[in-house]
Every structure is written in C-alpha cells, then in structure tokens.
C-alpha cells in the first residue's frame, strides 16, 4: 500500500489503460461510445460533468452565444446558378431593401435581448465562481479551526 496519492495515480493509470484497450478493440467511434449514429445533435448532460468540464462547457456556450447576438443575415447575397443567378440575387437584394426597416425593428429588439441574456449568463457564471472561491476559503478555515481546536467539530456537510 502506498500513499493515497500513489493509489489514486495507479487507479487512474489502470482506467486509462482500460480505455485505451477498448478504443483499440472498437472498429468505429459509434461502437466505442455505444451511441450509434454520432452525426446528430447530442445534448450534454450537465449533471455528468466535472466542475472543470462544466466551466469549459459554460465558457464555450457563452462564447457561442456572444458570437450569435445579432441574428441578421451577414454577407453578400449570391447564387450558384449561371443563368437565373443574377436575377435571383437582384430580387433578393430588392426584397431585403424593402423589408429591412420592418425586420430591423424586430431584429434590433432581439439583438438587445440576446445581448442582455449573454451578459446575465456571464454575470451568473462569475458569481458562481466567486461563490465557489468563498466556499473553498470557508472550508479551509474550518479545516484549520478543526486542527487548531483538536476537537470533534460537526462534519462540514
């Protein structure tokens, strides 16, 4: 028997080796995951994520939301059709010019809402991080008090 850290390292090494062996045996990624077709949209089960994975997922989603704040169409209107293409492009440009004032009223409200939502989620994420830090500090203080007092204080749960 080694120290708890050595035991944990050994267990992690065994798990990594087991995963490596399973990966080698699997013919496809679908077989390895046991999920079948992986081309679809899969939802993340947040309850299964570690705190670090959850932080990364939240950061990635906030970044994606931030990039999509303004949902107005971007870029030039183009067409791959040789003959009808220029006519289609001209019609779409005309239609966009005619409807732009009305659509912009709606899309401006949506953009403001999206921006507020992203900011709210960012503030919540920051608040959770600060709360986690405070909790860790309290737990450390409690541990130090237990060592100092040397008595059986109630469990921290």
C-alpha positions in Angstrom: 0.0 0.0 0.0 1.2 3.4 -0.9 0.1 6.9 -0.1 -3.4 7.9 -1.2 -1.9 10.0 -4.0 0.1 7.0 -5.2 -3.0 4.7 -5.0 -5.0 7.3 -7.0 -2.3 7.6 -9.6 -2.3 3.8 -10.0 -6.1 3.6 -10.3 -6.1 6.4 -13.0 -3.3 4.6 -14.9 -5.4 1.4 -14.9 -8.5 3.3 -16.1 -6.6 5.0 -18.9 -5.2 1.6 -20.0 -8.6 0.0 -20.0 -10.0 2.9 -22.1 -7.0 2.6 -24.5 -7.7 -1.1 -24.9 -11.4 -0.6 -25.5 -10.6 2.1 -28.1 -8.3 -0.3 -29.9 -10.9 -3.0 -30.0 -13.7 -0.7 -31.3 -13.9 -0.6 -35.1 -15.7 2.8 -35.1 -16.3 5.7 -32.8 -20.0 4.8 -32.7 -19.1 1.3 -31.4 -16.8 2.8 -28.8 -19.4 5.2 -27.4 -22.3 2.8 -27.8 -24.4 5.7 -29.1 -24.9 4.6 -32.7 -25.0 7.5 -35.2 -22.9 10.4 -33.9 -23.8 12.8 -36.7 -26.9 14.1 -34.9 -27.2 16.8 -32.3 -26.5 15.5 -28.9 -27.3 17.3 -25.7 -24.8 17.5 -22.9 -25.9 16.0 -19.6 -24.5 18.7 -17.3 -25.0 16.5 -14.2 -22.4 14.1 -15.5 -19.7 16.8 -16.0 -16.9 17.5 -13.5 -16.6 21.1 -12.2 -13.7 21.8 -14.7 -15.7 20.3 -17.6 -18.7 22.3 -16.6 -16.7 25.5 -16.5 -15.3 24.8 -20.0 -18.8 24.0 -21.4 -20.2 27.2 -19.9 -17.4 29.2 -21.3 -17.8 27.7 -24.8 -21.5 28.2 -24.8 -21.2 31.8 -23.6 -18.7 32.4 -26.4 -21.0 30.9 -29.0 -23.9 32.9 -27.7 -21.9 36.1 -27.8 -21.0 35.4 -31.5 -24.6 34.9 -32.4 -26.0 38.0 -30.6 -27.0 39.7 -33.8 -29.1 37.3 -35.9 -29.3 39.5 -39.0 -28.1 37.9 -42.3 -24.4 38.6 -42.9 -22.5 38.7 -46.2 -23.5 39.2 -49.7 -26.4 37.5 -51.5 -25.0 35.1 -54.0 -26.3 32.3 -56.3 -24.5 29.4 -57.9 -26.9 29.4 -60.9 -25.4 30.7 -64.1 -28.5 31.9 -65.9 -31.0 32.6 -63.2 -28.5 33.5 -60.6 -28.2 37.3 -61.3 -32.0 37.6 -61.4 -32.4 35.8 -58.1 -29.7 37.9 -56.5 -31.3 41.1 -57.7 -34.7 40.0 -56.5 -33.4 39.1 -53.0 -31.5 42.4 -52.7 -34.6 44.3 -53.6 -36.7 42.3 -51.2 -34.2 42.8 -48.5 -34.1 46.6 -49.1 -37.9 46.8 -49.0 -38.3 44.7 -45.8 -35.2 46.0 -44.0 -36.9 48.8 -42.0 -39.6 46.4 -40.6 -37.3 43.5 -40.0 -34.7 45.7 -38.3 -37.2 46.9 -35.8 -37.8 43.3 -34.7 -34.2 42.1 -35.0 -32.9 45.1 -33.0 -35.1 44.1 -30.1 -34.0 40.5 -30.5 -30.3 41.6 -30.5 -30.8 43.7 -27.4 -32.5 40.7 -25.7 -29.7 38.4 -26.8 -27.0 40.8 -25.5 -28.8 41.1 -22.1 -29.1 37.4 -21.9 -25.5 36.8 -22.6 -24.5 39.4 -20.1 -26.8 37.9 -17.5 -25.3 34.5 -18.0 -21.8 35.8 -17.8 -22.6 37.6 -14.6 -24.1 34.4 -13.2 -21.0 32.5 -14.2 -18.8 35.0 -12.5 -21.0 35.0 -9.4 -20.8 31.2 -9.2 -17.0 31.2 -9.5 -16.8 33.8 -6.7 -19.2 31.7 -4.5 -17.1 28.6 -5.1 -14.0 30.5 -4.1 -15.7 31.8 -0.9 -16.9 28.3 -0.1 -13.4 26.9 -0.6 -12.0 29.6 1.7 -14.6 28.8 4.4 -13.8 25.1 4.1 -10.1 25.8 4.5 -10.9 28.0 7.6 -13.0 25.2 9.0 -10.2 22.7 8.4 -7.7 25.0 10.1 -10.1 25.5 13.1 -10.5 21.8 13.5 -6.8 21.3 13.5 -6.3 24.2 16.0 -9.1 23.1 18.3 -8.3 19.5 18.1 -11.9 18.6 19.0 -14.5 16.8 17.0 -16.4 19.6 15.4 -19.6 18.7 13.4 -19.0 17.4 9.9 -18.9 20.2 7.2 -21.9 18.7 5.4 
